[in-house]
Amino acid sequence: MHTRHHLTLLLVSVLFAVGPALAQTEVDALRLSTLRPGGTARSAGLANAFGAVGADPVAIGAGFGLYRTSELSITPVVEVNDVDAIAYGITTGDTKARFAINNLALIINSPAEAGSNWRSSTYGVVLDRQESHNRRSQSVARGVRSTFLEDLAIQADGIRQNSIFDALPFTAGLAWETFAIDPINPNDSLSTTYIPAIPFGSPTEQIHTIDSRGANSNTAFFYAGNYEDRLYIGASLGITSHRFRRVTTHQETSEDTNLDLETATWTEELNTTGNGFNLKLGFIGRVTDRLRLGASFHSPQWMQLSDAYVTDMVTTFRTLDTLGNDRYTSASPDGVFTYRIQTPWRMVASAAYIAGKNGLVSLDYEYHDPRRSRFRTADRLINTYDYRLENEAVALSFTPMHSVRVGTEWRFGTWYYRMGWALSTNAFVENDVRRGSTWKNYAGGLGYRNDHVAVDFGMNLGLQEDRSFPYSQFLVDPTVLNRRDLRFLVTFSIRT
């Protein structure tokens, strides 16, 4: 296990050097494969523990076999995402809010002919927003005795001075153009060894900001059948979508006023877009009038994605050069890259106890293995890159994930009261320095329903501690990110 840990760190270090140019790393694979049910206000109130409950737009698959009527529903959401970043003993908070449509569903129920063992068929389409990337974090640290310029100097090592920008236009080339790294021997034009303009060990103030937005979403076309009110089966074809934009800014200010370089600011903008598809199959069995058991299989997502990225660097100095300049800028060319990814398959087992018309208790268990994510080239005839390093980093960095969701709903006349709780284990292996805490979700809600109209309100609070590094983890301490994701959902539905 000790050897495995060091191999993981080595792969992460290698990928850091090429990451800004390609942007496909194990962290990107995890982002693309992290899918939590978006759902409706009703399902959110039960922490989305709906596998064996059914008759809700979150229950894509066999759960739709429990519908008795047709339904049209829409679920807007307001999300407020807070992040407290702790770096070198300093805590900095940030908040970002967004309004979106979380779920939109058209469900058509078609009763079977009298005397048929198949009681009904249900089909339609559901748009579900499964994972939000809308958040902003900023960490501030002082007296940090390392610099990201050391990373860039290491990257440039072995490259002649007049070739650095052409060889590394998204990373060290920018530092060279803005005098943030210098040759170790300025008088030797053939020197290929470099040092940062802020020496390693000199104290700096560092401000690291990440501002992201976007979401993973799934548009599912489904069919479900009801056999003798005992067995419910269903299948769906999902069109998946990934939209992600991230702007990362890292600024360092030298606290040693005797150094000429005062500030160095690095900015990277990444836009990732793409689409794909997946399949879902499932069944629910009514064991007794009060107990239901279910299971479903979710295929991998097969997606093709495009990255558009650009980086720039700005430096300011304490003294003027011979032309009277103390500020230098350099920008990379526009980068574009297309690739494919296959995310892990998933399995969900579920159970629900139905207390007649009074209420219910539901339990879901979900398993998936992030190590099974695989990057692949978009076109082997044009690009022969095999993603071996990236896929090895995926396999070594992660561990199988287990999720548990528990929910309950109780009825009093036309009013329904709900609560729930969920957790997902952390994706990183036990000895990975990036490993954070288990994700926990606390849920609650209420609803009003009559024969044709329903209005539901749900609320979720998600809590998790993550760890990340502003640059190479061999040079800087981790930043601890305490995340609080609060969602308010309202569902309006009409049944016929």
Secondary structure as the mmCIF struct_conf table of DSSP 4:
data_model
#
loop_
_struct_conf.conf_type_id
_struct_conf.id
_struct_conf.beg_label_comp_id
_struct_conf.beg_label_asym_id
_struct_conf.beg_label_seq_id
_struct_conf.end_label_comp_id
_struct_conf.end_label_asym_id
_struct_conf.end_label_seq_id
HELX_RH_AL_P HELX_RH_AL_P1 HIS A 2 LEU A 22
HELX_RH_AL_P HELX_RH_AL_P2 GLU A 26 SER A 33
HELX_RH_AL_P HELX_RH_AL_P3 ALA A 41 GLY A 45
TURN_TY1_P TURN_TY1_P1 LEU A 46 ASN A 48
TURN_TY1_P TURN_TY1_P2 GLY A 51 VAL A 53
BEND BEND1 ALA A 55 ASP A 56
TURN_TY1_P TURN_TY1_P3 PRO A 57 VAL A 58
BEND BEND2 GLY A 61 GLY A 61
HELX_RH_3T_P HELX_RH_3T_P1 ALA A 62 LEU A 66
BEND BEND3 THR A 69 THR A 69
STRN STRN1 GLU A 71 ALA A 87
TURN_TY1_P TURN_TY1_P4 TYR A 88 GLY A 89
STRN STRN2 ILE A 90 PRO A 111
HELX_LH_PP_P HELX_LH_PP_P1 ALA A 112 GLU A 113
TURN_TY1_P TURN_TY1_P5 ALA A 114 GLY A 115
BEND BEND4 ASN A 117 ASN A 117
STRN STRN3 TRP A 118 SER A 132
STRN STRN4 ARG A 135 VAL A 144
HELX_RH_AL_P HELX_RH_AL_P4 PHE A 148 ALA A 156
TURN_TY1_P TURN_TY1_P6 ASP A 157 GLY A 158
BEND BEND5 ILE A 159 ILE A 159
HELX_RH_3T_P HELX_RH_3T_P2 GLN A 161 SER A 163
HELX_RH_AL_P HELX_RH_AL_P5 ILE A 164 ALA A 167
TURN_TY1_P TURN_TY1_P7 PRO A 169 THR A 171
HELX_RH_AL_P HELX_RH_AL_P6 ALA A 172 GLU A 177
TURN_TY1_P TURN_TY1_P8 THR A 178 PHE A 179
BEND BEND6 ALA A 180 ALA A 180
STRN STRN5 ILE A 181 PRO A 183
BEND BEND7 ILE A 184 ASN A 185
TURN_TY1_P TURN_TY1_P9 PRO A 186 ASN A 187
TURN_TY1_P TURN_TY1_P10 SER A 189 LEU A 190
STRN STRN6 TYR A 194 PRO A 196
BEND BEND8 ALA A 197 ILE A 198
TURN_TY1_P TURN_TY1_P11 PHE A 200 GLY A 201
BEND BEND9 SER A 202 SER A 202
STRN STRN7 THR A 204 TYR A 227
TURN_TY1_P TURN_TY1_P12 GLU A 228 ARG A 230
STRN STRN8 LEU A 231 SER A 254
BEND BEND10 GLU A 255 GLU A 255
TURN_TY1_P TURN_TY1_P13 THR A 257 ASN A 258
BEND BEND11 LEU A 259 ASP A 260
STRN STRN9 LEU A 261 ARG A 286
BEND BEND12 VAL A 287 ARG A 290
STRN STRN10 LEU A 291 HIS A 298
HELX_LH_PP_P HELX_LH_PP_P2 SER A 299 GLN A 301
STRN STRN11 TRP A 302 PHE A 317
BEND BEND13 ARG A 318 THR A 319
TURN_TY1_P TURN_TY1_P14 THR A 322 LEU A 323
BEND BEND14 GLY A 324 GLY A 324
STRN STRN12 ARG A 327 ALA A 331
HELX_LH_PP_P HELX_LH_PP_P3 SER A 332 ASP A 334
STRN STRN13 GLY A 335 GLN A 342
HELX_LH_PP_P HELX_LH_PP_P4 THR A 343 TRP A 345
STRN STRN14 ARG A 346 ALA A 355
TURN_TY1_P TURN_TY1_P15 GLY A 356 ASN A 358
STRN STRN15 GLY A 359 HIS A 368
HELX_RH_3T_P HELX_RH_3T_P3 PRO A 370 ARG A 372
STRN STRN16 ARG A 374 THR A 377
BEND BEND15 ALA A 378 ALA A 378
TURN_TY1_P TURN_TY1_P16 ARG A 380 ILE A 382
HELX_RH_AL_P HELX_RH_AL_P7 ARG A 388 SER A 397
STRN STRN17 PHE A 398 PHE A 398
STRN STRN18 MET A 401 PHE A 412
TURN_TY1_P TURN_TY1_P17 GLY A 413 THR A 414
STRN STRN19 TRP A 415 SER A 424
BEND BEND16 ALA A 427 ALA A 427
STRN STRN20 PHE A 428 PHE A 428
TURN_TY1_P TURN_TY1_P18 GLU A 430 ASN A 431
TURN_TY1_P TURN_TY1_P19 VAL A 433 ARG A 434
HELX_LH_PP_P HELX_LH_PP_P5 SER A 437 THR A 438
STRN STRN21 TRP A 439 ARG A 449
BEND BEND17 ASP A 451 HIS A 452
STRN STRN22 VAL A 453 SER A 468
BEND BEND18 PRO A 470 TYR A 471
TURN_TY1_P TURN_TY1_P20 GLN A 473 LEU A 475
BEND BEND19 VAL A 476 VAL A 476
HELX_LH_PP_P HELX_LH_PP_P6 ASP A 477 PRO A 478
STRN STRN23 THR A 479 ARG A 495
#
